[in-house]
Structure formats: structure tokens, C-alpha cells
Amino acid sequence: MNDTPNLNMPYILAAQAQKHVTHNEALRALDAVVHLSVLDRDLLAPPLSPVDGDRYLMAASATGVWAGRDAQIAAWQDNTWIFYGPQQGWLCWVSDEEKLLTWSGTAWAEVFGNAVNPAALVGVNTTASDPDKLAVKSNSILFSHDDVTPGTGDIQTKLNKAAPVNTASFLFQDNWSGRAEIGLTGDDDFHFKVSPDGAIWNESLVINKDDGLASWPQNSFNENLMYNMFPDGGRFAGSPEPKGIIAPSFVSPPYLFSYNSSVFSAYGKNTYDSTSFGGASAAQDSEIIDLLTRFTSSDYYRRYSIEAYVMKITAGAGTAYAYNIDGTNYYLTFTNSTAPRWVRSSWGMNYRVLSGAIFVDPPVATDLYVDGVKQSGNFVMTAADGWKQLVYICTGDPKSFAGSDSVMFRCCATPGTEILCALPFLLPTQITPHADEIYGIVPTMEAWQ
């Protein structure tokens, strides 16, 4: 072996004449590549007046005597260019850029730039590991705008998630257990959540992405002060609302209007002190038992519930106001009576289809919730769905809706469809429906007089 394995410096051989030549060649190589610092890495041709000891990194497609020396080190030594091929792991300082490079074996890359971009893991004063690929252990963290780019003074922190169902948030922990979280958690509304133990989370504030309206799920002032604007309290027992527990007789509600010869009639009522729940009065129909079970927590409350009638709507044979949904024709069956409506208002009622099918279509600037879950569009129901509570939240512009467009909801059905309707309510404010809450009787102010 005549040369060293890494720097390829020549050995002085036994009985070699002019040993100083070999020795000086090795020193010249050491002088060129040890503590390697080059003047430039972008030149496409050798400089016209190099100084002894000048070094450069060869740019791609260089010309002249540098041609074909891509990525090598060119050193001007003894009035000629000497070329050195880098070895993996070599470091090189580029003076005009003030950057440190390393040779990967195939390319030069910045140690504090491209060489760690991308980096699998980065730890500052700690060890990073999946899924926390960036980990910082410090009493404070400073982010500042870029002084190198004058004229803006801006700085942004960006959290980007893949889809609405994913999460982009800040999580605050106590001894590695979550206690508060803010951000887009599971949808594109802005959420503020807190937790006592990292497992149970309570939403304190939600800001709707569409209109900027804020709701307070845990202590909604609107919901805690609800009263029904329907004078019969949705009990279908006449107006004003009966002031006692008993609903004496069915009265068709004046705030609902039938279309296509649809017929309103009494189906039954939730009876006070029913034998179905251990009382003495008449047993309940199974459909009414199912309804009471949805919004009362025990048989005790179902037994002594305030009476309210359930109304049956039988869709007529008329074919006006037709809607074709997935090949089925639905015709307008009933809607609210013509009257001004509030801009920020909520209309709710409970439906059950006995036979046939219905289609509900939320008007413009109205959000539809079914059992507390917001719908992306219209909703079709059949007998297999059982009871559903539909809540319409009006979000319209006052100049477009208040006193002009009276439609709060439309219920369409196939001819002859039988629908049960129970406990409607109209609130002069917006509520926040929840999947775990079904509203029962919402009394009017009349009930408390």
C-alpha cells in the first residue's frame, strides 16, 4: 500500500530517494483538507488570480480545468489546481455564506440547514421520540419575528390538520395529564375544553366557524332560561297553556298549517300517574312510553309527567310542492303558519313515522340538528327510525328574514304517510343541541302565571 486509506497521502517508502518530495506532498494534502474552509461553492469557472492556499468547492457543470470535478475540493497550490475527493462525514466551512456543510457521500448539505431538514427527531435539552418528533425542555420558549427580513415584523404559528375530523390544538398538561385544550378538536369550530383527570373533558366555549357565534355548552344562559313561545306550550291542549298538570282535551295547534289535504288529529297523551309506571290511571301507548323514555330519567318522573297530547298527521293525496329525493316523490304535508319569525330563534319538535316516509328540508340560513347532531342537508325518516327530535336553528340576516320569510321548517311525505308529532317548542334565541340531551316539555310564561 503506497497511500493512506482516508486522505490518500503518499507513504515514504523504504530506500526511497528524494523523500522530501513525498513528505511535502502529504503535507500539502493535509494543508488542503484538514480544518477545511473554502471561499465559495458557486463558481462555474476558476478565478483568474487565485492566491496560494485558496480552496473552492466545485459547482455542478463547472468549466475549464474544473470541468468534471463536481463536488470536489479545488486547492490552488504551487501555482496549479490540485483536486481532492471528499470522504463521507467531512465538514467544510463556506466563508462567503458563513455556513457549515457536510459530505453525505453523495452531496454537500448544510449541517444546520438541509442536513437536518428533514430530521427524524430533534431534541433541545432533552431526547425526542415518537410521536413527539420535536422536544424542548426549557423554562421558557421564545419565538420572534425574523429581523433578517425587514419591513414586516410579523410572526405566525401554524397548526395544520388533514381533515375536519382531525385535531389541531394546544394541549395543556399537569404531570403529563391533560387539563385544558384549545383548538379545532374533531371539527372546524374553535373549542375550549377542560378536564379534571385527562380522561373526562368538558367543553366550556365553542365558536362556530360559519358565523362566529359563541356557545357555552356547560352553562348556556339561553338554554337555562328557555321558555316556549307557543301559547299552548306544545301540549296541544289549547291556548293559553293549561296552568295545571292535566291536559283536558286535544286542540289542533294554530301555529301549524297543513298542505295537500293533510289531517291533524289526536293520537293520545302522556297520562299523569299512569299504570305503565306504577300509577293508577290509564296505561300509555307504547309509542308514548318510548317518547317519555327519551327525555325522562326514571319511571318516577314518567309517572308524574305533565300531560301533553301527541298529534297524528296523516298526509293527504295532494301533490303540490313536490320534492324528488333518491327517486321518491315527497309532497309538502305541513309547516309553520304564516307569521313573522325571529332571526336568532330555535324551533324543535319530536317526530315518529308510523307508516310511509317523510322528508324534512331546512330553509335557507337554518341549521338542522337531529337528536343533537348537526346535519349537512335534508333528512329522510321512516318507521324504522323511531322517535327523533329535530331542532332548527335560524341564523339568517335580519334584513332577509325577520318579518319577510316566515318558513321555519317544511315536512314533506309520501301520500298517506302517518306521522306522530309531539312537544314542539319555539324559543326566541338560539340553543346548542347536544347528542345526549332531548328536550321534553318547555313551558310558556303562561304556565307560571
PEDAPE-V764356 format. One record per backbone hydrogen bond with DSSP energy under -0.5 kcal/mol. CO is the residue of the C=O (numbers start at 1). NH is the residue of the N-H. If there is no record, write none. Layout:
CO&NH, CO&NH
This chain:
2&11, 4&8, 9&4, 11&13, 13&16, 18&21, 18&22, 19&23, 20&24, 21&25, 22&26, 23&27, 24&28, 25&29, 26&30, 27&31, 28&32, 29&33, 30&34, 33&36, 36&93, 38&95, 39&96, 40&57, 43&59, 44&63, 47&50, 51&54, 54&76, 55&39, 56&74, 58&71, 59&62, 63&66, 64&67, 66&69, 69&72, 72&58, 72&74, 73&75, 73&84, 74&56, 75&77, 75&82, 76&53, 77&80, 80&77, 80&82, 82&75, 84&73, 87&90, 90&103, 92&101, 93&38, 93&95, 94&97, 94&98, 94&99, 99&94, 100&111, 101&92, 102&104, 102&109, 103&89, 107&104, 109&102, 110&113, 110&115, 113&116, 114&117, 116&119, 118&117, 122&135, 123&125, 124&137, 126&128, 129&132, 131&133, 132&129, 133&122, 135&124, 136&138, 145&147, 146&149, 148&150, 149&152, 149&153, 154&146, 156&158, 158&160, 159&161, 163&166, 166&186, 168&184, 170&172, 170&182, 172&179, 172&180, 174&177, 177&174, 179&195, 180&172, 181&193, 182&170, 183&185, 183&191, 184&168, 184&186, 189&191, 190&207, 191&183, 192&204, 192&205, 193&181, 194&202, 199&201, 200&196, 200&197, 202&194, 203&218, 205&192, 206&208, 206&215, 207&190, 208&212, 213&208, 215&206, 215&217, 216&219, 219&221, 220&224, 221&225, 222&225, 223&226, 230&233, 231&241, 232&235, 234&423, 235&309, 236&251, 245&307, 246&248, 253&256, 255&337, 257&335, 259&262, 259&316, 260&318, 263&314, 265&312, 268&310, 269&271, 270&308, 271&274, 273&280, 273&281, 274&277, 274&279, 275&278, 281&275, 285&289, 286&290, 287&291, 288&292, 289&293, 290&294, 291&294, 291&295, 292&295, 292&296, 298&302, 299&303, 300&304, 302&305, 303&273, 303&274, 308&270, 309&423, 310&267, 310&268, 311&421, 312&265, 312&314, 313&315, 313&419, 314&263, 315&416, 320&332, 321&332, 323&325, 323&330, 324&326, 325&328, 328&325, 328&330, 330&323, 331&413, 333&259, 334&411, 335&257, 337&339, 341&403, 343&345, 343&396, 345&394, 346&427, 347&392, 348&425, 349&390, 350&422, 351&388, 352&354, 352&420, 355&418, 356&383, 357&414, 358&381, 359&412, 360&362, 360&379, 363&366, 365&395, 367&393, 368&375, 369&371, 369&391, 370&373, 372&374, 373&370, 379&360, 381&358, 382&385, 383&386, 388&351, 388&390, 389&371, 390&349, 391&369, 391&393, 392&347, 392&394, 393&367, 394&345, 397&400, 397&401, 398&402, 401&404, 401&405, 404&406, 409&336, 410&361, 410&412, 411&333, 411&334, 412&359, 413&331, 414&417, 417&315, 418&354, 418&355, 419&313, 420&352, 421&311, 422&350, 425&348, 426&229, 427&346, 427&429, 431&433, 434&437, 441&443, 443&228, 444&447, 445&448, 446&449
